[in-house]
Amino acid sequence: MEKEAYSISDIARKLGVTRRTVFNWIKTGQLEVINISLGKKKPTYRITKEALERFIQLRRVKTTQRDLPRRKRAAERILSKSFKLQGLTTDELIRIGREERW
């Protein structure tokens, strides 16, 4: 059975981010929370299943058919560069990064 409310750690683990990132989402109002601390100085937050679903839905990137060729070209460009960079030292990579614009 799936939980009805999640802790900050649960959300961080579920989304593959740090607890600090989840707190930032809360602080900026992107993620709705319920404070269950009952007047204590340090808040204890819970995120409902519905709030998590809304958050995920709002963050989903909407890709149109028109965007696909552009995204494919960008991915191919990045991959071709990354294969060319294999075997270089860190100093060489830094120099190339400063000289080129990705």
C-alpha positions in Angstrom: 0.0 0.0 0.0 1.4 3.4 -1.0 1.7 6.1 1.6 -0.7 9.0 1.8 1.9 11.5 3.1 5.7 11.6 2.6 8.5 13.1 4.7 11.2 15.3 3.2 13.6 12.3 3.1 11.0 10.2 1.4 10.6 12.8 -1.4 14.3 13.3 -1.8 14.8 9.5 -2.1 11.9 9.1 -4.5 13.0 11.9 -6.8 16.7 11.3 -6.5 17.6 14.7 -5.1 19.0 16.0 -1.8 16.9 17.0 1.2 18.2 20.6 0.6 16.7 20.6 -2.9 13.3 19.5 -1.5 13.5 22.3 1.1 14.3 24.8 -1.6 11.2 23.6 -3.6 9.1 24.1 -0.4 10.7 27.5 0.3 9.9 28.8 -3.2 6.3 27.4 -3.1 6.8 24.8 -5.8 6.0 21.9 -3.5 3.0 22.1 -1.2 3.5 20.9 2.4 1.6 20.4 5.6 3.4 21.4 8.8 2.6 18.7 11.5 4.9 20.1 14.2 2.1 21.5 16.4 3.8 24.7 17.4 7.4 23.4 17.9 10.2 25.8 16.7 11.4 23.4 14.1 8.7 22.6 11.5 8.0 18.9 10.5 6.7 18.8 7.0 4.6 16.1 5.2 3.8 16.1 1.5 0.6 14.5 0.4 0.4 12.1 -2.5 -1.7 14.6 -4.4 0.7 17.4 -3.8 3.6 15.3 -5.0 1.6 14.3 -8.2 0.8 18.0 -8.9 4.5 18.9 -8.4 5.7 16.2 -10.8 3.0 17.1 -13.4 4.0 20.8 -13.3 7.7 20.0 -13.7 7.2 17.7 -16.7 8.7 19.0 -19.9 6.1 19.2 -22.6 7.8 18.2 -25.9 6.1 19.0 -29.2 6.8 17.3 -32.5 8.4 20.5 -33.6 11.0 20.3 -30.8 12.1 16.7 -31.5 14.5 17.4 -34.4 16.2 20.3 -32.5 16.6 18.1 -29.4 18.0 15.2 -31.5 20.6 17.5 -33.1 21.6 18.8 -29.7 22.0 15.3 -28.3 24.0 14.2 -31.4 26.3 17.3 -31.0 26.9 16.6 -27.3 27.6 12.9 -27.9 29.9 13.5 -30.8 31.9 16.0 -28.7 32.0 13.6 -25.7 33.4 10.8 -27.8 36.1 13.1 -29.2 37.1 14.1 -25.6 37.8 10.6 -24.4 41.4 10.1 -23.4 42.2 13.8 -22.7 43.6 15.0 -19.4 41.6 17.3 -17.1 43.8 20.3 -18.1 43.2 19.6 -21.8 39.4 19.4 -21.2 39.5 22.7 -19.3 41.4 24.4 -22.1 39.0 23.1 -24.7 36.0 24.1 -22.7 37.4 27.7 -22.4 38.1 27.9 -26.1 34.8 26.4 -27.4 31.2 27.2 -26.8 29.1 24.1 -26.3 
